[in-house]
Structure formats: structure tokens, C-alpha cells
């Protein structure tokens, strides 16, 4: 497959989930995805990687794609990072591979990260502290962060409310406090060379996320997981002003479709000159993507 032609790409979706494996599928019922289907009002939240690639290619939208390693905390069998990276490599015109490792794997997790970066070309990492059941500033996570920071690759941290677990008894065992972005502020202090993306409008901690993004040069915010028509007004205000170079388009596919997100984005109160920054230019800079010569 050809390399990505950035000039032809109309947007970069920095938040796309690989929820199922075609090589080693999980045969156990996935109660979390079933509950998420009700919360997000989606019909199908289990598209295989081939369908994801076809969906984004048809729309000329590049996508950062990743699994979430929550085996320890939820019992859900993870989609192998290698499977995602291999598929993204074969679809490099449209896909950018990120990996997910349980940060409480400590030094073994750091070894895995270095191997994935060196051998599989992984371009960043995704963490979901609530689903993975960890506090981002737990020092036990730091060996993994060190490996990511060495490569100067970005790390995406879920922040705010969690659609995963919503409506399940006890929230599916998910503790919302780990979505407070102030945990990630400690990580930003200790790893200034690791770009950090605070994923989603961070309700009910939106002001904290904006403060961190304003304060820490390497911190960004992605807009995934919510329709733009529901964005808190202060998020739109800062995206139009001081943080216009640090806000990124993300959908949260397959839970929210880019078609729906982009249609609502068109109607939202973003300045015309800010829209291309959010949709493409900020992510291209963060990810080190360059137009073909």
C-alpha cells in the first residue's frame, strides 16, 4: 500500500478504536461493548480493521488506530498490538498505528513498548486509566512512560466521564476518579519530552484540562467521544483562542462516527481559520506527518 499523501487527506482522526481481532477473536461475551452500544446509540461497535480502513479511506480521513489493553482489569482479551501495527503498515495511506499496554506491567511493559516502536513502527500509545484501573501518576507506571518519552512519541490518556461502563451495575467496576486530568498533570511535569493528549471533553473536569493544556507546552486536547453540539462553551472558547494550535479532531470511532461528528462540527461555533487546524494541521504537526515533496 502506498504511503500517506497528506495533501489529499481532508482530516486526521486521532482517536479510533480497534475493538475486535480477526486473527485471535475473543469468544467470551463482551458486556462492556454491549453496554457501550446502548450508551452511544450505535448499531455496530465491532467493525474489523478492514472495515475501519475502508470507512476512512472512502472519506479521505487518516486515522490513528489502537486497541486498549484492559485484560487485567476487565478480563477482556486485548487485540494484539502487533495485529494493529501490521494492518496499519499494510494500509499506511490511511492508518497510523498506536499501541496500548497496561502500565502496571512495569518493566515488562516498557520492554514491550520498546519492541513495538523498534520492530513494528508504532507511533504512539493509548491509555484509558478508568478502564485499565490505574492512576496515571502511579510511579509503577513510570518505566513504561520512560520508554515512550525516550522515543518522544505521544501518549493519549482518556479523561472525563467514561461511556464504557455507563449503565452497568457498579459502572462495570470502573472508577471515574481516574478520569480526572489532574493525575495526568503530574505525568506532564515528570515527562516534559513526551507529548500528551487529553482525550475527550473532560467533563466534569473541563476547566482542569484547559488549564493543564495552557500550562504545559507538550499537552494537547482531542475532541473525541462527544458530538460538537454538546461541547462545553469554555472548550470552544479556548479552541478559538489561546489553544487553537493544541486542539485535535477525534471521533471515538466506532462509538461515534466521523460522519456524525463532522456534520455537527460544521454547525458548532468554531472560527473559520481554526477549523483546518483542528481537523488536520495540529495533528499532522504532532505526529510528524509531512506532505510529499
C-alpha positions, 0 to 999 in steps of 0.5 A: 500500500502506498504511503500517506499523501497528506495533501489529499487527506481532508482530516486526521482522526486521532482517536479510533478504536480497534475493538475486535481481532480477526486473527485471535477473536475473543469468544467470551461475551463482551458486556462492556461493548454491549453496554457501550452500544446502548450508551452511544446509540450505535448499531455496530461497535465491532467493525474489523480493521478492514472495515475501519480502513475502508470507512476512512479511506472512502472519506479521505480521513487518516486515522490513528488506530489502537486497541486498549489493553484492559485484560487485567482489569476487565478480563477482556482479551486485548487485540494484539498490538502487533495485529494493529501495527501490521494492518496499519503498515499494510494500509499506511495511506490511511492508518497510523498505528498506536499501541496500548499496554497496561502500565502496571506491567512495569518493566515488562511493559516498557520492554514491550513498548520498546519492541513495538516502536523498534520492530513494528513502527508504532507511533504512539500509545493509548491509555484509558486509566478508568478502564485499565484501573490505574492512576496515571501518576502511579510511579509503577507506571513510570518505566513504561512512560520512560520508554515512550518519552525516550522515543518522544512519541505521544501518549493519549490518556482518556479523561472525563466521564467514561461511556464504557461502563455507563449503565452497568451495575457498579459502572462495570467496576470502573472508577471515574476518579481516574478520569480526572486530568489532574493525575495526568498533570503530574505525568506532564511535569515528570515527562516534559519530552513526551507529548500528551493528549487529553482525550475527550471533553473532560467533563466534569473536569473541563476547566482542569484540562484547559488549564493543564493544556495552557500550562504545559507546552507538550499537552494537547486536547482531542475532541473525541467521544462527544458530538460538537453540539454538546461541547462545553462553551469554555472548550470552544472558547479556548479552541478559538483562542489561546489553544487553537494550535493544541486542539485535535479532531477525534471521533471515538470511532466506532462509538461515534462516527466521523460522519456524525461528528463532522456534520455537527462540527460544521454547525458548532461555533468554531472560527473559520481559520481554526477549523483546518487546524483542528481537523488536520494541521495540529495533528499532522504537526504532532505526529510528524506527518509531512506532505510529499515533496 
